[in-house]
């Protein structure tokens, strides 16, 4: 039996069998299938945005691109695939403690599966830079190189983030054209560097990059063996021109490296000894810099950064015709629409989020000033840009009276207002009379959001009837900060609650338990998402969920159990549930209160957040949670597909992966069709594992 040649992704370790790649004769079938999948994936977006026709259009474009794959020259295909397959220098030579290749995304090697033409062109690009991060990847690369010797000739840069036992000798033997070599001295005692040490003499690189952890350097048998091999090979590498060290304080670490810098400087081919420093100030030259040869070779270099996006400055040239007017011959109606569209993007695209709260006022003034400049260009721009200036006005509180007078004099301007931001200057709130607010709200019928500080009478806030006026309100956040001098804000207990209030409300966030009883008496027919940030009020939460639990699709509560009832039984239609847990006790989810044979048919995502100080308890009980989910999900949650844990952190090294309880938990849940994700929603992708045999 002939074993097929495997093409391996050198970063993620994914193996590709060329026999599985469709030939050109099957390209039409593959194109139609890929196009259908693309349309199917985009159908949800198109239903909510621009209609199903957009998904169909993109699917047809995808089909046409695949049809062109066997007719394009290899040079064109190479230029198309290079951005996706090439590894930039700032990533290859990165010396940070967290590897830039510790990512959990889909491998770029899937491009090789499109067709034979892409496989032929993309293989050299894929193997140009090889990154090894685990024994499984090293073993897979060794097998691929042994089955196809030509693949090793494509390797120009090799980054080994470990020793990987005896596989490295076979890899280096099959890759004679390596010019850039990255080696890590962070080798744990359980690993062996014998293969790597034996294979260094088989190559002749031009650049050597050494990584080490300045805070926690390792000096075990495997590390010392690798350092000894480097000292032996350095004089024999006739092409070596650059050596990169990671230490920012070289005088202190030079003795620990066991590298004799004086001897290294004597290498005839060496042109630079580069010191990567992350310090704000450059350190003084090491004591060995008294040697003239070494002093001429030392280079202090900052940590390589990702190149910034290019910016192009357009220089205004004198017009050929000074009397030229853009769109002069265009009908006025068409010209107005074109200029309005240009001004829309120019004026409303100036919003910049401040990095600090203290910068908010400065940025607001700059944005308002920049928008005002458009109105000063011409009378045409003044007429067309004025509605956009009033679309998102930022008004200081002391100028609200003037703003109200302007709206009263020109009522048409108020129809353009969507968001009104009333800024506060200083520590004193300038509160205008109620008549000013009445005039502003009377002339802004399409107002969607009001941001600012205002003082309302206590009686007005305690009157439930005020909620009946918000017939179009879709999002409501109710929060009040009770102090020692003022009681918590709530509705009068004897007051009748208007059941028909807030008919359009979809999202409700409650941070005050006192108002839950009032909301429980309302109908709220369109309520879909609820966030309850209160504690120790389980009975109030339970009463609210008994009234509205059947309408809710997404729920976030601080308590997993509410009284004697479980959230799952009170909310039979939720698809996302976020709750907090105090410890590793799975009974916090209220599984004891579920009736026998209960199954929730719609819950797909369960988010578990933590209280302060509970991280270690949850981590210690991670496997208990996983065993609980394995049985609990099968019995009660047949639709569950994702468990998101806030304290979950994915490891970035092979040594940490082997010890991580989260990786073990993720693989256990993966076998049951449930993915475990961290707080950012990033799931774990199973890695290649080395075979059980001895290397």
N, C-alpha and C positions, 0 to 999 in steps of 0.2 A: 504494500500500500504506500503510495507516494504522498508525503505530507505536503499540503499546499504552503506556498510562501505567504507569510503574514507581514502586513505592513503595520507598523506600530506607531501610535501617537507618542512622541517622546516626552510630552508634558503630562498627559493624563493616563498614558499606558493603555489606550484602547487599541485592540488589534483589528485589522481589516484584512479580510480574505479577498484577494483580487477576483477569485472565481465568483464572488457574490456581487461584483459590480456589473450592472447591466451593460451589454454591448450596444453599439450604435443602432443595431436593428431593433432593439427593444426600447430605444430612447423615447419613441412616441408614447408607448404604454407607460413608461415611468413618468413622462411629462404630464400626461393626463392624470395619473394617480397623484402626483405631487401637487398639481394645480387644484385637484378636487379637495385634497387635504387643506390646502391653503385657503380655499374658499370656505371650507367648513370651519376652520379656526377663526376666520374673520367675520363669520356670520353674526356672532353676538355683538361685536363692535358695530357692524354696519346697521344692525337693528336699532341701536341706540343713537347712532350719529348720522350717517349719510345714506342709509338705506342699503338694501342687499346688493344693489348694483355695484357698489364700490368693491365688495368682496369678489364679485364675478370679474370685474375689470382687472384687479390685481392677480387673480388666478390665471386669466388669459395672458397677462404679461409674463407671468412665471413660466407658462408653457412655451411662449415664444423664446424666452431666454434659454430654456433647455434645448429647444430645437436647434439653436445656433451653436451649441457646444461642440458638435462634430464638424462645423464649418469654419470656426474661428481659428486663426493661426495660434500656434503654441505660445508665441510671445504675447499675444493679447490676453490669452487665458492666464498666463503667468502674472501679468500686471493686475488682472482682476482679483486673483486669489492671494497675491502677496500681502496685502494689508491684513488679511484674516489669519495667515499662517506664519508670517515672519514674527520673530521675537525681537522687540526693540532693545537697543543696547542698555538703556537705563533700567530695564528689568533684568537682563542677563547679569550685569555687574552689580546688582543691588546687594548691599552689605547690611541691610537692616535686620533686626532680630526676627521679624516676621517676613517670611519669604513672599515675594510678590506673586508667586505661583501657587500659593495656598488659597485657591479659589474653588468654588463649588458650582461652576457653570458647565454648560454643555461643551464638550470638546470640539475644537475647530477642525479636527480630522474628519468630521462627518462630510466635509466637502469632497473627500476622496470617493465617496459612495455614489456620487451623482452619475458619472459615466466613465467609460474607459479613458476618454480624452483628459478629463480632470484628474483621474488617478495617475496618468502618465506625467502630467505637468506638475501636479501638486506634490508628488513624492519627494523630489529633491528639495522643494521648499520646506516640507515638513521635517525632513531630516537635517536641514542646515544647522539648526540649533536644537540640541537635545538637552532636556532637563530631567534629571532622575531624582525622585523624592522618596522612593520606597523600594524595598527588596522585590516586591511584585513587579514593579515597572522595570527594574534592572533585569530580572529574569525574563520578562517578555521581550525586552530589547535584545538580550543575548540570543534567544531563540530565533528572532527575526533575522539577525545578522548572520547566524549560522546557516539559515536556510537560503539566504540571498546575500552573497558576499558583496554585491555591488552597492547595497544600501549603506554600508559602512563608509564608502568613499564620499558620500554626500555630507557626512558630519564634519562641520567646521568648528563649531563651538559646543563644548560639553560642560554642563553644570551638574556636578555631583554633590547633592546635599546630604551625603552619608557615605559610608564605606561599602556596604552591600556585599560583603564577604568576597567569595571567589568569582562572582560574575563580572566584576570590573576588569579583571585581567583579560577575559575573553572579549569584552566590549572594546577595550583599548587596542587589543591586537587586531580587531576588525576595522578600526577607525584610524588609519595612518595619517589622515590629512587634518587632524585636529590642530587648530591654530590658537584657540582661546580655551583655557582650562580653568574651571572654577572648582576649588576644593574647600571643604568645610572641616574645621578642626573640632566641631561639636559632635564627636563620635562617642557614644556611650560604651561602657565596658562590656555590654552584652553583644556588641557588634565586633566584627573582625575586619581589619584593614589589610590582611595579607594579600588578597587579590589586587587591591588598588595599589599597594606598594610594589607588587611584582610587575604590574602593567605600566607603571610610569616610564620605565625605560624603553617602552615600545613606541613612544611618540616623541615628537620634537616641536613643542608649541612655541609660539611667539609671545604669548602673554599668559601670565600666571596670576590668578586672583585667589587670595586666601581669606577665608571667613573664620572669625572666632568671636565668641561672646566676651566682651570686655569685662562684664560684671561677674560672669560665672564661667571662667575658662576651665576646660576639662584637660587633665593630664594623666590619662590612664595608659594602659599598655597599647591599645589600638592607636591612640593619638601619637604616642612616642614612636611607634613603628612607622607611621606615616611621615612624621617629621624627619626621621632618619633616612627614609627612602628619598625624600625631597632633597636632603643635603647631598645624597649620592648622585641624584640625577641632574641637579642644577648645573654642574660643570660640563655635563655631556649634552646639554640642550644648546646646540650651536645657534638655533634660531631665536632663542629667548631674548627679547628686547625690553620687556616691561614686567615688573613684579608689583602687585598691589597688596598692601597690608591694611588691615582694618583698624589698627590701633590709633586712637587719637593722642594717647600719651605714650609714644613709642619708647622713651627712655625707661619707663617703668616696666614695660612688657617685653623689652628686647631680650632680657635674660630668661624670661619664661618661654619665649618662642624657641629658644635654643638655636636660633639662626645667627650665624656670625656675619654681621653686616659688612665687615671688612673683607671677608672672603667672597661674599656675594658681589661686592663692588669690583672685584678682580675679574669677573666674567667678561670676556672681550666683547661679546655681542650685546651686553646689557646697555640700555640707553636711559632708563628711568626706573627709580624706585619710588612708587607713588604711595603716599600716606593718605588714606581716606579719613578725614576728621569731621566730626559733627559739632565740634566746639565752636563757640562764638568767636574766640580769639585763637590765633595760630600759636601753637606751642613753640618754644625755642628749639633750636636744632639739637639732636641727641648728642651725647658726648663723643660718639664715634665720628661726628662730622668734621673732626680735625683732619681726617684723611681727605686729601684734595679730591681723589677720585670719587669717593662716596658723597662728598659735599656737592659735587657737580651733578650727581645722579638723583639726589633727593628732590621730590616734588610733593608739595602740600596741595592736595586736591580736595575740594568739597564733595560731599555726597552727591552723586549724579541725580538730577531731578528730571521729572517728566517735562519734556519741552512744552512750552506754553503755545497756545493757539496763535497763529500768525494774524497780525493786524495790518491792514493796508490803509495807508493814508492817500486820499484822493486829492490831488492838487487841481484847483480850479483854473482852467485855461480861459483866456479872454474869448468872448463869444465871437463867432465869425460874423454874425449879423447882430449888431447892438439892439435892433428893433424887433428881434425875434420874440414871440410870445408863445409859450407852450400851449397846445390844444386850442389855438386861436381859431382854426378853421373847423373845429369840432362843434357840433350842436351844443348849446349851453346846457341842456339837460344831461347829456352824456358827459360833458366836461365836469359838471358838478359832481356826478357820481364817481368819476375817476379820482378827482381831487379829494373828495370826502373819504374814499377808501384809503388813500395815501395818508391823510391826516389822522385817520382812525388808528392805524398802526404806529404812526409817529408819536402821537400824543399819549395814547393809552398804553404804550409799551415802555414808558419811562419809569414804571414802578420798580423800586429797589428796596429789598427787605433790609433793614438795619441790622448790623451784627450786635450792637449794644442798644439798650433802651435809651441811653443818653444821646444816641445819634438820630433818634426818630424825628425830633423837631427839625434838625438841620436838613435831613433828607426830604422831609415834607416841604420845607421852604424851597429847596432846590427844584423839586419836581414841579411845584406850582409855578415857579418862575420860568422854567423851561417850557411848560405848556403855554404860558402867557406870551412867550416870544413868537409863537406861530401866528397869533392874532395881529401882530404888528408888521407882518410882511406886506400885506396888501388888503384892500377892501374885500376882495374875493375870499382870501384866507380868513379874514375876520368873520365873515358871514358863515362860512362852512365850519370853522373851528370852534365857534362859540358854543354849540351844543356839546362838544367833547370836553370843553373846559368845565361845563356845569355837570357833566356826567359823574365825576368823582370829586366834588369840591372838598377842600380842606379849609374850614373856617375857624379862626380863633374865636373863643367864646365872647370876647368883647365886641366882635363885629357881627354877631348874629342879628342884631337889630337892622343893620345896614343890608345884610343879606335878605332879610324878610321884606324890607322895603323894595329891593330890586325885584323880587319875585312878585310882589303885589303890583308893581308898575308894569312888569312884562311877564304875565302868567305863562307864556309859552316856554320860557326858560325852565320853569319848574318841572315840566313834563320830561326833561332830559335827565333829571337827577335820579341816580340809582343808589349811590352810596354817599352818605353825608357823614363826614368826619369832623366832629367839633373838638378841636384841640384846646388844651388848657395851658395857659402861660403863667408860670410861677406856681406858688403854693396856694394861692387864693382863687377859688372858683368864682368867676363872674357869672352869676345866675341871672339871665334875662327874665323879664316878667312872663307869666304864662301866655299872654296874648301873642308874644313873639313866636313861641313854639306853635301856637294854634295857626298863625299865618303861614309858617313854613310848612307844616304838615298839610294844610289845606291846599297849597299850591304844588305839592310833590306827590301826585297820585301813584306814581310808579316807584316810589322809594322802596328799596329792598333791604337796606341795612343802615342802621344808625349807630355810630360809634362816638362815644364821648362821655363826659361827666355831667350829671345833672342832679338837682335836688328836687325830690317829689314829696308832697305831703304824706304823712303817715296814713291818713285815712284813705288816700287814693291807692296806696300799695296794699292795703288790707281789704279792698273791695274786690270781690270775685267778678263782679259785673264788668270790670274793665277788660277782661279776657274775651268777652263776646265781640269786641270791636276788631279783633285780629282774625278776620275771616280768611286771609290769604297767607297767614304765617305758617311756614313749613318747618322751621327749626327754632327751638326754644331751649335756652340754657337758664335754669333757675338756680341762682347762687346768692347767698347772703352770709356775711361774716358777722356772727354774733360776738359782741364784746361784753365786758363786765358791766358797762353802763347801759347798754341797750339789749333788749331781749331779742331772741331769734325771730325773724320775720315769718309770720304765718297769717292765714286767713282767719277771720272771726269764726269761732266754733259754731255759733248759732246762725250763721249766715247761710242762705240758700246758695248752693253751687249751681251755676248755669250749665246744664248737661250738654247743650248744643255749642258750647264755646270751643274755639280752636278746631274748626271742622277740617282744615287742610293740614294740620300738624302731622309731620312724618318722623321727625327726629326730636326726642325729648331727653335732655340732660338735667338731672335733678341732683343738687348737692345740699339739699335741706330736707330732712325727713318730715318736717312739719307740714309740707304742702302735698305730700303723697296722698293723704286722705282726700283732698279736694280733687286731685287729678283722677283718683279712682272713681269718683262719681260722674266724671264727664264721659261722653260717648267716644270721642277721638276716633272716628271711623278710619282714618288714613294712617294711624300710628304704626310704624314699622321698626324703628330702631330706638332703643331705650338704654340710657346709661345712668345707673343709680350709684352715686358716690357717697353713700352714707353707711354707717356701721351701727350695730346694736339696735337696729329697728327692724328686726326680722318680721314682726307681725304687720307693720305698715307696708313693707315690701310685698309680703304675701297677699295682703288685701289688694294692692295695686295689680299684682300679676293675676289674681283671680278675675279681675275685671277686664284686663286688656291682654292677658297672656296669649290668647288665641290669635291675636292680630300681629304679634311681634315676630319679626324675622331675625333680628340681631339683638342680643342682650348682653350687657356688661353690668355685673353686680360685684359688690365687695364680699358678699357672703354666698357660699355655694348652696347652703340650706337655708330656707326661710320658714321658720316655725316647724311644723310637723310635715310640711309638704316639700317636695323636691321641685326645683326649677323645671326639670324635664317634664314633670306631669302637669305643671301649671302653664307651660309654653309648648304645646305640642307641635308648633309649626316653625320653631326657630331653626336656622341653619348654622348660626354662629353663636357660641356661648363663651363669654369671658368671665372668669371668676377667680378669686384669690384663695390661696391655700396657706394655712399656718405652718404646716410641717409636712412630713412625709406620710402622714396618715391619709390614706385614700378615702376614709369615711367622711372627709370634709366635703366630698362631692354629693353626699346625701344618698349613697346607694342603698343604705339600709331602709330608707323610707319608700323605695320604689315597690310597687305591687309585683307580685309574682307574674312572670310572663310578660312584663311591660317591655315594649319596644318603641323607640323613637325613630320614626321613619325619615326625618328630614335633617337631623343634626349631622353636619359634615365637618365642622371645624370646632375644636375645643381649645380655648386659650387659657392657660394657667399662669397667672401672675403671682407675685410673691409679696409678702410683707417684709418690712425692713428686718434684716438679721436672720432670714429664713433660708438663705442660699445654701449654706453648708448642710442644713437638715434635709433639704430637698435633694441635694446631690447625693448624700449618703443613702437616701431611700429611693434613688432613681430606679433601681431594678425592681423594688417593691411596686412602684407605680407602673412599671412596664408589665409586670405580671398581672397587675390589676386590670390594666387596659386590655390585655390579651383576652381575659375572660369577660370583663365588663362590656367591652365593645361588641364582642361576639353575641352576648346575651341580650343586651339592651340597646346598643347603638349600631345597628347593621349598616347605616349609611356613613359612619364616621370614616373620614379619609385623612384628616390632619389633626395632630396634637401639637400645639405651639406652647413651648415652655420658655418663660422670660429669662430664667437663669441658665438656660442651655447655652454653652459656648463650644463651638466646634474646634478641635485641636488642629494645629497647623504643621506638626512634624510627625514622622512615623513613630517615634518613641512615645509621644503624647497620645497618638491615636490608639496604640496598643493598650494604654492604661485608662483611656477615657470610658467612663460608664455611659456617657451619652451616645458614643458610637455604638457600643454594644446594644443599648436600648433602641437606637434607630434601626439597626439591622434586624433586631427581633420584631419590631413593628412593621418593617418593610416586608417581611415574609407574610404578614397578615393583611397586606394591602393598605397599611396606614403609614403615613410619613410623619416623622418627627422633625419639627422646625424650631429655629431659635426665635428670638423676639423680632428679628427683621424678616421672618418668613423664609429664611434660607434653609433648605433641606439638605440632608446628608446623602451624598452619592457614594455607593459602595466602591472601594478601591480594589485594584488588583492585589492579590495576596500571593506571597511566595509559597511554593509547594512545601509540603511537610517534610520532604527528604532533606538530608543534611547537605549543605552547600560546600 
